[in-house]
């Protein structure tokens, strides 16, 4: 599989206890979201949300080592970095317990948290595929990700539970919606026990492009049906931007949200491919409304910027630029004209 195929797949991604009542079927009107202010700084209160960035924004492994990426993320001011599980890299099926615990120690020595574990592998091996061999392989890889997350010291594992369609792949036969939901449910149920053992959360991501869990109500109902605190939501702001609004989803999903991808998206152009995802603030997302929505539901976890185009020249500049943008969004840096 080419790196471009991997990036395209990743770009369009992205039963032990019962969820609290607030997280299960709570009336959305109970947590109203105020009208957005001009910007986050207007509240005169810096946000407590934590800054993170996905490793796909770095020229890894072509130019930099994993350690160099971790160090740059720390130097740029990020609280965490999200790693990607694949077939070949430092964080892959080739990495054993020693290698993964060494990465955990390296991150700790540098002083940066591993905010979560992501993967493009849900696309070549969908958990809802019509091919039983692909479903089996996807479930095996999901289990390995859970184990890897435990060894890396992160509690967040991103899960794409199913796909009706995968438009960017020509080897995926469309799956009827009801069968997709059935297979996705069976796969998640099989993963809950292992997630509980390793104390990690199965955070289901909203993709939209895959034709599954197309509304926040569907996502909420699907997550609640497992009646397990281990099954939560990895909310991606960009994946729904073409036709919907992240601030609406956040209010409805509420406490189910355990981790977040910030993906900037622009509706200004006619290109609706991977190129529609942009550097942070270079898009059409209503970030003041999004941040107020997160505040309204009491979310205090990571905001992980996800991007797939490391800069060809001075790629470290992009990492610093993203960190600066997040600082301004979160009220940590302000500027007032004289």
N, C-alpha and C positions, 0 to 999 in steps of 0.2 A: 504494500500500500504506500503511495507517495505521500510526502509530507503535506502537500496541498490537500490531498483527499482527507488526511487526518485532521487538518485544520478546519476544513469545511464542515466535516462531521462534528467537530467540537464546537465550532462557532454557532451552529444551529441547535445546539443542545438547549451547546449549556449545543409479642402480645403478652407483655408482662404487667403492664399497669394501664389504667384508663386515663385519657387526657382530662385535664381539668375542665369543669363546665364551661369556663370562658373560652376554651379552645374547641369545644364541641357544640356546634350549632348555636353559638351565641348570636343574639340579635345584632346585626351590624349597626343598627341605629343607636345601640348602647354606647358605642365609641365613636361619636361624630368627629369629623376632621374639620378643623377651622379653615377658613379661607386662607390661601397661601400668602405669606408676607412677601415683601420685595425680595428678600434673600434671608438666608439662615442667620446672618450676622445681626439682622434687625431685632432678633430676640435678645441680644446682649447676653447670651448664654451659650458658650461653646458646647457642642454636642459631645456626648459620651460614647458615641458609636466608634468602633475600632476600624482603622484603615488597613486594607489588605489588597494584594494584587496577585493575579494569576501568573504562573510561570510562563504561559504562552506569550506574554508581552516582552519576554527576554529572548535574545538570540542564543537560546540553549537547545541543543548542545553544540551548535555550529561554531560559536565564537567563545562562549563562556562556560565554565564549569558550574555545577550546581552550587558549590560553595561561594563562588563569585557572585552568583545571582542572589543568594541569601544575604550576602554582605551588602550588595548594592541596595537591596530592598530596605535593609536596616538603615544604611547611610542616608537613604532618601526620606526616611521618616515613617516608614510603614510599620504598623504593629504586627502584621502577619503576612504570610505568603501562602497561596494555595498551590499545592503540587498536583501533578497530573500522572495518573497511573496508566502505563502502556505496556508494550511488549518488549521494548529494547532498552529504555533509559535506566538511570540510577534508581528510579521508583517504578519498578516493573515486576513482571513475573519472574525475572532473573534475579531479583534481589531477595536475599534470605533475611533471617532474623538479625544477623550481625550487621549486614549492610544498612538495613532500615533503622536499627537502633543507633548506628553511627551517624546517620543523617539527623536523627532526632537530637543527638548530643551536639552535633555541629551547629544546628539551629539554636540550641540553648546557649552554647558558648558565644555565639554571635549576638544573641539577645533578641531573636525574632521568633514569633510563634508560627506554627504550621496551622493555618486557619481552616484547612479542609483538604479533602482529596477528591479530585475531579477525574474524568476519563472520557476519551472519545470511543472507547471500546463498546459502548452500548449500541453503536451504529452498525459495525460489522457483525455484532452478535446480539441482536435485539432479544430482550426477555419475552417478547410476544411473537417472535418470528414463526412463520408457517413451517420452517425447517426445524424439526426436533433437535437435530445436532447443534444448530446455532443457539437454540434456547438453552440447551444443556451447557454449552460452552459459556454463554453469557452468565448463567447462574454460577458456574465455577469461578469465573473472573470476578463476579460480584462478591463472592465469598473471600477471594484473595484480597480484594480491596478493603474489605472490612478488617481482615487480619492485619493488613499493612497499616491501616489507619491507627489501629491500636498500638502497633509498634512505633509508629511515628509520633504518637502522643497527641493526635487530634481526635475530636469526637464527632467530626462532621464528614460523612460520606455522601457525595452526590449520587443520586440514582435516577436514571431515566427508566421508568417502569414499563413502558410499552410504546409502540409506534404503529399507527394505522398505515402510514406511508412514510417514506424517507426520500423526498424528492431529489436529493443530491446523490443518491446511489442507484445504480441500474441493476443491482442484484437483490433488491428487496421486493418481494411480492406483497401487494397490499393485503392488509389483514382486516376483516370486517370488524366494525367498532365493538360489537358485543363480545366477540372472541378475543379481541385485543384486551379488553377490560378483564375478562376471565383469566387469561394467561398472565397478565400483569399482576393481578391479585394473587394468583398462585405463587408467582415468583417472590413477591414481597413477603408473603407469609413464610416461605421457606428461609428467608434471610433474617427474620426477626430474632430467632433464637441466637444466632451467631452474633448479631449486633448487640444483643443484651449481654452475651458473654464477654465481649470486648469493650463494652460500655461506649458504644458509638451510636449515632443516630443515622437512620436511613432517610435522607432528605430528598424528597421527590421533586424534580425540577419541572417547571412549566416550560414547554418547548413551543407549542402552538404550530410550528411548521410540520410537526409529525402527526397532526390530526387527532391527538388524544388529549383529554382533559383540557378542553378549549375555553372553559369559563372558570372563574374563581369558585363558583358554587359547585361545579363538578369536582374540582380539585379538593375543596373542603370536604365534600361528601366522601370521596374516595379515601382520603387520609383518615377521616373519622371512623370509617368502616372497620379499620384494623383494631381499633380500641387499644392501641399501644402507644405509649409515649415515645417509643423508639422510632415511630414513623411520623415524620414531620415534613416540612416544605423547604426546599431550596428555591427561593424566589428570584427570578431573573427579570430585571426591569426592561431589558431590551427585546427579549423574545416575543413580547406581545405588542410592541410599540406600533407596528404597522397598522393595526386595526383597533387596538384597545389602549388602556391607560393604566400604568402601574400603580398610580395612587389609588385607583378604585380596587384593584386586586388586594393591595396591602390591607386596606380597611376591612375587607371581607375575610381574608385569610387569618388576620389577627395573630394570636399567640401560636398558631401552627407554624409560623415562619421561624426556622432555626438558623438559616444561613442565607446569604444574599449575594447575587452577582449584580454588579452595576455594569450594564452594557449601554453605552450611548448609541443612539439611533437617530438617523435623519430621515424625515419625510419630504425633504425638499427636492430630491432627485427622482429620477425614474428607474434607477438601478436598485433592485430589491434583492441583490445577492449579498454575499458576505461583505461587500464594500459599503453597504448601508450602515454597518456598525462603524462608529467613528471614535476618535480620541475624546476623552471626557470633556464635556461642555461644548463640543463642536457638533451639536445635534439639536434635536427639537424636543427633548424630554423636559417636562416641567419639574425640574429638580426641587425648587422650593416646596411644591405640593407633595412630591415624593418623600422628602425628608420630614415634612410635617406629618405625613401619614405614618411613617415609622415611629415618630415620637408619640403619636396618638395611641398606638397599640403597645407602647412600652418596649419596643425592640431595642436591645442594647448590645447586639453582637457585631459581627464583622460585616463591613461593606467591601466586597472584593471586586475590584475592577478587572474585567475580563476583555482581552483584546488579542488579536491574532496576527498582527503585523509588526514585528520588531523592526525598528528603524534601521535602514541600511548603514547610515553613517551616524556616529555618536549615539548609539542606541540608549546609552545611559541618560541622555537628555530627556527621552520620553518618559522614563521611570520617574525622574525628578519632576517633570512637568505634571504628571498625573498626581503625584503626591501633593504638589502645590495646589492643584485644582481642588482636591479633596479637603485640604486644609481650609480653603476659602468657603467651600460648601458647608463645612462643619463648624464654621465660625472661629477656627483657630488662628486664622489670619484675616485681617480686615484692612481695607483701604478706603479713605474718604477724600474726595477731591478737596483741594484748598478753597 
